[in-house]
Amino acid sequence: MYFFTKTTPPLCDRCRGWLFSLKKVVSEVVAEGMHDLKSEMKKELSQVRIHFVEDMKVKLDKLATKINQQVSVATGKIEEVVKRLRDMERNMAGKDEWDIGVKDTLIQLLNSQKRLQEKVTDLEGRSRRNNIRIYGIPENTEGSSMSRFLESMILLELGESMGLCGEKSLEIERAHRALGPQPPASAAPRSTVVRFLQFNIKEKVLHTAWKKSIHVQEKRVFFDHDYAENVQKKRKEYNPIKRVLKEKKIRFQTPLTRMRVHFDSGAVTYNSAEEASEDLRRRGFTVGPLPTRKSKDITVDFTWREVQKPLFGG
C-alpha cells in the first residue's frame, strides 16, 4: 500500500486513470457485496421470524393445554366442594330439626324433674311435720337413751311453761343424732332429731322453747323445725343476712325458704338469699359473702336461632 505525501511526485495521467478505474471497480464490488449482504440478512431474519413464531405458537399451545387441564381439575374440585356444601347444608337442616326436637324434649323433662323435685321436697317436709331438730346438745350427753334424756330435759326446762306435770309423757316416738360420724371435740356437735306422736305437742314444745334460753352443760341449745335437706341448704344461705339483722336489731322471719324482714317502712319478703343480700346492700347494710352452693338449681334457658337459607341451590 502506498502513502502519498507532499513529497510524492505527481502522478501521470495514465496512473490517475488507472487509479480512477480501480476505485470505480472497488465501489461497484462493494456496492454489489452490500446488496447481496442485505438480501442474505433479510432472508435470515425472515427465517428467524418464521422459526420464532412457530416456536412461540408451539409453546403457547402447550401452555394453553396445561392451563386448560388445571382449570378442568380446579373446576372439578369446586364442583366437589359445592356438592359437599350442599350435603352439609342438608345435614345441618336435619340436625337443626333434630336439635329443636331434643330441646323440646329436654325442656319437658327438666320441667317434669323440677315439679317432681318440688313434690318430693313437699312430701319430705310433710313427713317431718311432727319432728323437731335441736342444735347444740354436747356429744355423749344423752347416755344410753336419747328419748329419755330429751323427755326429761324438755319437761324440766319447759314443762312448767307448757302447763305439764313432771310425770306426764311427751309421747316422743323416737330421737337420734343426725346421721354421720361423731365430730371431733373441737367441732360443733351433731344436731338431734326428735319425733313426737302428736303434732300439737310438737308445736307447743317448739314455740315454748323459742321464748326461753335453754342450756345443757352450760351450752346454749336451739330448737327449730326439722326441714327437708333442700330447704335446710337454702335456709343456711340466709345466715350472713341474719347476723346483720340481729346486730341492727331488725325483726325478721324465715318461713321455709323465704325471708320476711320488718323494716320501719314496712315488711319486705325475699324469695332467695341473693335477692335479700342485694336489697340490703342497696339500703346501706354491709352483708358478708353468701355460702357457695355445691350445685345450682336446674334452670331452663335455651337460646333459639333461625335456620339460615342454603348458600347454594339444589
C-alpha positions in Angstrom: 0.0 0.0 0.0 1.3 3.4 -0.9 1.0 6.6 1.1 1.1 9.9 -0.7 2.8 12.8 1.0 3.7 16.2 -0.1 7.0 14.9 -1.2 5.4 12.4 -3.5 5.8 13.3 -7.1 2.6 14.0 -9.1 1.1 11.1 -11.0 0.9 11.0 -14.6 -2.4 10.9 -16.5 -2.2 7.2 -17.1 -1.7 6.4 -13.4 -4.6 8.7 -12.5 -6.8 6.9 -14.9 -5.7 3.6 -13.6 -6.5 4.7 -10.0 -9.9 6.0 -11.0 -10.8 2.8 -12.7 -9.6 0.9 -9.6 -11.8 3.0 -7.4 -14.7 2.5 -9.6 -14.3 -1.3 -9.7 -13.9 -1.4 -5.9 -17.0 0.8 -5.4 -19.0 -1.5 -7.7 -17.8 -4.6 -5.9 -18.5 -3.1 -2.5 -22.0 -2.0 -3.6 -22.8 -5.4 -5.0 -21.5 -7.1 -1.9 -23.6 -4.9 0.3 -26.6 -5.6 -1.8 -26.0 -9.3 -1.5 -25.3 -9.0 2.2 -28.6 -7.1 2.7 -30.5 -9.7 0.8 -28.9 -12.5 2.8 -29.7 -10.8 6.1 -33.3 -10.3 5.0 -33.6 -13.9 4.2 -32.0 -14.9 7.6 -34.2 -12.5 9.5 -37.3 -13.8 7.7 -36.4 -17.4 8.6 -35.6 -16.4 12.2 -39.0 -14.7 12.4 -40.7 -17.7 11.0 -39.0 -20.1 13.4 -39.6 -17.8 16.3 -43.3 -17.5 15.5 -43.6 -21.3 15.1 -41.7 -22.0 18.3 -43.8 -19.5 20.2 -47.0 -21.0 18.8 -45.9 -24.5 20.0 -45.0 -23.2 23.4 -48.3 -21.2 23.7 -50.3 -24.3 22.6 -48.5 -26.4 25.3 -49.1 -23.6 27.9 -52.8 -23.4 26.9 -53.1 -27.2 27.2 -51.7 -27.1 30.7 -53.9 -24.2 31.8 -56.9 -26.0 30.4 -56.0 -29.1 32.3 -55.5 -27.2 35.5 -58.7 -25.3 35.0 -60.6 -28.6 34.5 -59.1 -30.0 37.7 -59.9 -26.9 39.7 -63.5 -26.9 38.2 -63.9 -30.5 39.3 -62.7 -29.7 42.8 -65.0 -26.7 43.0 -67.9 -28.8 41.9 -67.0 -31.4 44.5 -66.8 -28.7 47.2 -70.1 -27.3 46.2 -71.7 -30.8 46.4 -70.2 -31.4 49.8 -71.5 -28.0 51.0 -75.0 -28.8 49.7 -74.8 -32.2 51.6 -73.6 -30.4 54.7 -76.5 -27.9 54.5 -79.0 -30.6 54.1 -77.5 -32.5 57.0 -77.4 -29.3 59.1 -81.0 -28.6 58.3 -81.9 -32.1 59.5 -79.7 -31.5 62.6 -81.5 -28.3 63.4 -84.8 -30.0 63.2 -83.4 -32.8 65.4 -82.0 -30.2 67.9 -85.4 -28.5 68.1 -87.0 -31.8 68.9 -84.3 -32.6 71.5 -84.6 -29.2 73.1 -88.4 -29.5 73.4 -88.0 -32.9 75.0 -85.3 -31.7 77.4 -87.4 -28.7 78.4 -90.3 -31.1 79.2 -88.0 -33.4 81.1 -86.4 -30.6 83.1 -89.8 -29.1 83.9 -91.1 -32.5 84.9 -88.0 -33.1 87.0 -88.4 -29.8 88.7 -92.1 -30.5 89.5 -91.2 -33.9 90.8 -88.4 -32.5 93.0 -90.8 -29.9 94.4 -93.3 -32.7 95.2 -90.6 -34.8 96.8 -89.5 -31.9 98.9 -93.1 -31.2 99.9 -93.7 -34.8 100.8 -90.5 -35.0 102.8 -91.5 -31.8 104.6 -94.9 -33.3 105.4 -93.3 -36.4 106.7 -91.3 -34.3 109.1 -94.2 -32.2 110.4 -94.0 -33.9 113.9 -90.2 -33.5 114.1 -88.1 -31.1 116.0 -84.4 -30.6 115.4 -82.3 -29.5 118.3 -78.8 -27.9 117.9 -76.0 -27.6 120.4 -76.5 -30.7 122.7 -73.0 -31.8 123.5 -71.9 -35.3 122.3 -72.3 -38.2 124.6 -74.6 -36.2 127.0 -77.7 -38.3 126.3 -76.4 -41.5 127.9 -77.9 -44.8 126.8 -81.3 -43.4 125.6 -81.7 -40.1 123.7 -85.5 -40.3 124.0 -85.5 -40.5 127.9 -82.8 -37.8 128.0 -84.8 -35.3 125.9 -88.1 -36.0 127.6 -86.5 -35.3 131.0 -84.8 -32.2 129.7 -87.9 -30.8 128.0 -90.1 -31.4 131.0 -87.6 -29.9 133.3 -86.9 -26.8 131.2 -90.3 -26.2 129.5 -92.8 -28.3 131.5 -94.0 -25.5 133.8 -94.3 -23.1 130.9 -96.3 -25.6 128.9 -98.5 -26.5 131.9 -97.3 -30.1 132.0 -96.6 -32.1 135.1 -93.2 -33.7 135.5 -94.6 -37.2 135.4 -96.6 -36.7 132.1 -95.2 -38.2 129.0 -94.5 -36.1 125.9 -95.1 -39.1 123.7 -91.7 -39.0 121.9 -91.8 -41.7 119.2 -88.0 -41.6 118.6 -85.0 -39.4 118.9 -81.5 -39.7 117.5 -78.5 -37.8 116.4 -78.1 -36.6 112.8 -76.6 -39.3 110.6 -72.8 -39.2 110.2 -69.7 -39.9 112.2 -69.1 -38.3 115.6 -67.2 -35.0 115.1 -64.0 -34.1 117.0 -64.3 -32.4 120.3 -63.3 -29.0 118.8 -66.2 -29.1 116.2 -69.8 -28.4 116.7 -71.9 -31.4 117.9 -74.3 -33.1 115.6 -77.9 -32.0 115.7 -80.6 -34.1 117.3 -83.9 -35.1 115.6 -87.0 -35.7 117.8 -90.2 -37.1 116.5 -93.5 -36.7 118.5 -96.6 -38.8 118.1 -98.8 -35.7 118.3 -98.4 -32.6 116.2 -99.9 -30.3 118.8 -97.4 -31.3 121.5 -94.5 -30.8 119.0 -95.8 -27.3 118.2 -96.2 -26.4 121.9 -92.7 -27.6 122.7 -91.2 -25.7 119.8 -93.0 -22.3 120.4 -92.3 -22.5 124.1 -88.6 -23.3 123.5 -88.3 -20.2 121.2 -89.3 -18.0 124.1 -86.8 -19.4 126.6 -83.0 -19.7 126.8 -82.1 -23.4 127.3 -78.7 -24.7 128.3 -77.2 -28.2 128.5 -73.9 -28.5 130.4 -73.7 -24.7 130.1 -74.0 -24.9 126.3 -76.9 -23.0 124.6 -79.2 -25.2 122.6 -81.7 -24.1 119.9 -84.9 -25.7 118.8 -86.2 -25.5 115.2 -88.4 -27.3 112.7 -86.9 -30.4 111.0 -86.8 -29.2 107.4 -86.1 -31.3 104.3 -82.5 -31.3 103.2 -83.0 -28.9 100.2 -84.9 -26.5 102.5 -82.1 -26.6 105.1 -79.5 -25.7 102.5 -81.5 -22.8 101.3 -82.1 -21.6 104.8 -78.4 -21.7 105.7 -77.8 -19.2 102.9 -79.5 -16.6 104.9 -77.1 -16.9 107.9 -74.9 -13.8 106.9 -78.0 -11.8 106.5 -79.5 -12.9 109.8 -76.3 -11.8 111.6 -76.5 -8.3 110.2 -80.2 -8.0 111.0 -79.6 -9.2 114.6 -76.8 -6.7 115.1 -79.1 -3.9 113.8 -82.0 -5.3 116.0 -84.3 -5.6 113.0 -87.0 -8.2 113.3 -87.2 -10.9 110.6 -88.8 -14.2 109.9 -87.7 -17.2 107.8 -90.8 -19.1 106.6 -89.4 -22.2 104.8 -87.0 -20.9 102.0 -88.1 -17.2 102.2 -87.2 -14.3 104.5 -89.5 -11.6 105.7 -87.8 -8.5 107.1 -89.8 -5.9 109.1 -88.2 -2.5 108.2 -89.5 0.7 109.7 -91.0 1.4 106.2 -92.8 -1.9 106.2 -92.3 -5.7 105.8 -90.4 -7.0 102.7 -90.4 -10.6 101.6 -87.4 -12.1 99.8 -87.5 -15.3 97.8 -83.8 -16.0 97.9 -80.7 -15.1 99.9 -79.2 -13.4 96.8 -82.3 -11.2 96.5 -82.2 -10.3 100.2 -78.4 -9.6 100.1 -78.7 -7.3 97.1 -81.6 -5.3 98.6 -79.8 -4.9 102.0 -76.7 -3.7 100.3 -78.7 -1.1 98.4 -80.2 0.0 101.7 -76.7 0.6 103.1 -76.1 -2.6 105.1 -72.8 -4.5 105.0 -73.5 -8.1 104.2 -70.8 -10.7 104.1 -70.4 -13.3 101.3 -73.1 -15.9 101.0 -72.3 -19.6 101.3 -71.2 -21.1 98.0 -73.7 -23.6 96.6 -72.2 -27.0 95.7 -74.9 -27.5 93.0 -77.1 -24.9 91.4 -80.8 -25.3 90.7 -81.7 -26.5 87.3 -82.9 -23.7 85.1 -84.3 -23.9 81.5 -82.7 -21.3 79.3 -82.4 -22.3 75.7 -81.5 -19.7 73.1 -83.3 -20.2 69.8 -81.9 -19.2 66.4 -83.4 -19.0 63.0 -82.2 -21.6 60.4 -80.4 -19.8 57.6 -81.2 -20.4 53.9 -78.8 -22.6 51.9 -75.8 -20.8 50.4 -76.1 -23.0 47.2 -79.2 -24.1 45.4 -80.2 -27.8 44.9 
